């Protein structure tokens, strides 16, 4: 009897652990409540403070807010002209893409602003380890590279690029660019070769981020987050994102170690943080077959069934 009880206890523990692992989910929570809605670009400084572009509903915004590690919100910069994408260089200088003026504004750690470079309808910004900027232009359907001196060159245009906004960089200096208008996502290597990855099932992507060997895209119509494999395989919906409270999810950025994603919303004033990215795989986007169950649910059910059969067989022998 004691042996049988021990088996039952062991089975119960294993059952609970298996169920927990199989059904564990990505966590979504509110990170910050901004002073107003219509927030856009996100970036982290060297100390881990989050910077948020505020553009207003008609691109008349002029401020960048700072959300300190402790949660305090303050104005980091003002006097801008429709600030969208932002990023920091290795010296802690903040670069801001002003959509209305086409100007890239440079802001030093001391808060001094200067006109860094002039382009056309700039949107997203990402900076590599050499402090070179890569900038998307919505109206020009192009990507520009800007040297630390401010001189720029056309990096990519055509090849499917159509109103690009989101831009991200991986550890091998490959760029990833997302079209705002049709959800198509591209990889651009250091030789300027453009390769199309799988498209987002949404009608468009606001921004994208790179972390954990994947690209993450915000779906502005379906209010979801999508995972885009860099090997060209199918796009999947990040589990639980459809019920996370997104309302026109806008920019998305990963923290330094890639364990968390932060998302701004255009239609509300919430910054949402996504955690436990490495614990649960993304779920397939809706198809007749994938609607039956998520990958975690299917695996969990199979394991539970196997354990139950083992338990029945063991208990029968006692």
Secondary structure as the mmCIF struct_conf table of DSSP 4:
data_model
#
loop_
_struct_conf.conf_type_id
_struct_conf.id
_struct_conf.beg_label_comp_id
_struct_conf.beg_label_asym_id
_struct_conf.beg_label_seq_id
_struct_conf.end_label_comp_id
_struct_conf.end_label_asym_id
_struct_conf.end_label_seq_id
HELX_RH_AL_P HELX_RH_AL_P1 UNK A 2 UNK A 23
STRN STRN1 UNK A 27 UNK A 33
BEND BEND1 UNK A 35 UNK A 37
STRN STRN2 UNK A 39 UNK A 44
TURN_TY1_P TURN_TY1_P1 UNK A 46 UNK A 47
BEND BEND2 UNK A 48 UNK A 48
STRN STRN3 UNK A 50 UNK A 54
TURN_TY1_P TURN_TY1_P2 UNK A 56 UNK A 59
STRN STRN4 UNK A 63 UNK A 67
TURN_TY1_P TURN_TY1_P3 UNK A 69 UNK A 70
BEND BEND3 UNK A 71 UNK A 71
STRN STRN5 UNK A 73 UNK A 77
BEND BEND4 UNK A 79 UNK A 79
BEND BEND5 UNK A 81 UNK A 82
STRN STRN6 UNK A 83 UNK A 88
TURN_TY1_P TURN_TY1_P4 UNK A 90 UNK A 91
BEND BEND6 UNK A 92 UNK A 92
STRN STRN7 UNK A 94 UNK A 98
TURN_TY1_P TURN_TY1_P5 UNK A 99 UNK A 101
STRN STRN8 UNK A 103 UNK A 107
TURN_TY1_P TURN_TY1_P6 UNK A 109 UNK A 110
STRN STRN9 UNK A 113 UNK A 118
BEND BEND7 UNK A 120 UNK A 121
STRN STRN10 UNK A 122 UNK A 127
TURN_TY1_P TURN_TY1_P7 UNK A 129 UNK A 130
STRN STRN11 UNK A 133 UNK A 137
TURN_TY1_P TURN_TY1_P8 UNK A 138 UNK A 141
STRN STRN12 UNK A 142 UNK A 146
TURN_TY1_P TURN_TY1_P9 UNK A 148 UNK A 149
BEND BEND8 UNK A 150 UNK A 150
STRN STRN13 UNK A 152 UNK A 157
TURN_TY1_P TURN_TY1_P10 UNK A 159 UNK A 160
BEND BEND9 UNK A 163 UNK A 163
STRN STRN14 UNK A 164 UNK A 169
TURN_TY1_P TURN_TY1_P11 UNK A 171 UNK A 172
BEND BEND10 UNK A 173 UNK A 173
STRN STRN15 UNK A 175 UNK A 179
TURN_TY1_P TURN_TY1_P12 UNK A 180 UNK A 182
STRN STRN16 UNK A 185 UNK A 188
TURN_TY1_P TURN_TY1_P13 UNK A 190 UNK A 191
STRN STRN17 UNK A 194 UNK A 196
HELX_LH_PP_P HELX_LH_PP_P1 UNK A 198 UNK A 200
BEND BEND11 UNK A 201 UNK A 203
STRN STRN18 UNK A 205 UNK A 211
TURN_TY1_P TURN_TY1_P14 UNK A 212 UNK A 213
STRN STRN19 UNK A 214 UNK A 219
TURN_TY1_P TURN_TY1_P15 UNK A 220 UNK A 223
STRN STRN20 UNK A 224 UNK A 229
TURN_TY1_P TURN_TY1_P16 UNK A 230 UNK A 231
BEND BEND12 UNK A 232 UNK A 232
STRN STRN21 UNK A 236 UNK A 237
HELX_LH_PP_P HELX_LH_PP_P2 UNK A 238 UNK A 238
TURN_TY1_P TURN_TY1_P17 UNK A 239 UNK A 240
HELX_RH_3T_P HELX_RH_3T_P1 UNK A 241 UNK A 243
BEND BEND13 UNK A 244 UNK A 244
BEND BEND14 UNK A 247 UNK A 248
STRN STRN22 UNK A 249 UNK A 254
TURN_TY1_P TURN_TY1_P18 UNK A 256 UNK A 257
BEND BEND15 UNK A 258 UNK A 259
STRN STRN23 UNK A 261 UNK A 265
BEND BEND16 UNK A 266 UNK A 269
STRN STRN24 UNK A 270 UNK A 275
TURN_TY1_P TURN_TY1_P19 UNK A 277 UNK A 279
BEND BEND17 UNK A 280 UNK A 280
HELX_LH_PP_P HELX_LH_PP_P3 UNK A 281 UNK A 282
STRN STRN25 UNK A 283 UNK A 284
HELX_LH_PP_P HELX_LH_PP_P4 UNK A 285 UNK A 285
BEND BEND18 UNK A 286 UNK A 286
TURN_TY1_P TURN_TY1_P20 UNK A 288 UNK A 289
HELX_RH_3T_P HELX_RH_3T_P2 UNK A 290 UNK A 292
HELX_RH_AL_P HELX_RH_AL_P2 UNK A 295 UNK A 317
#
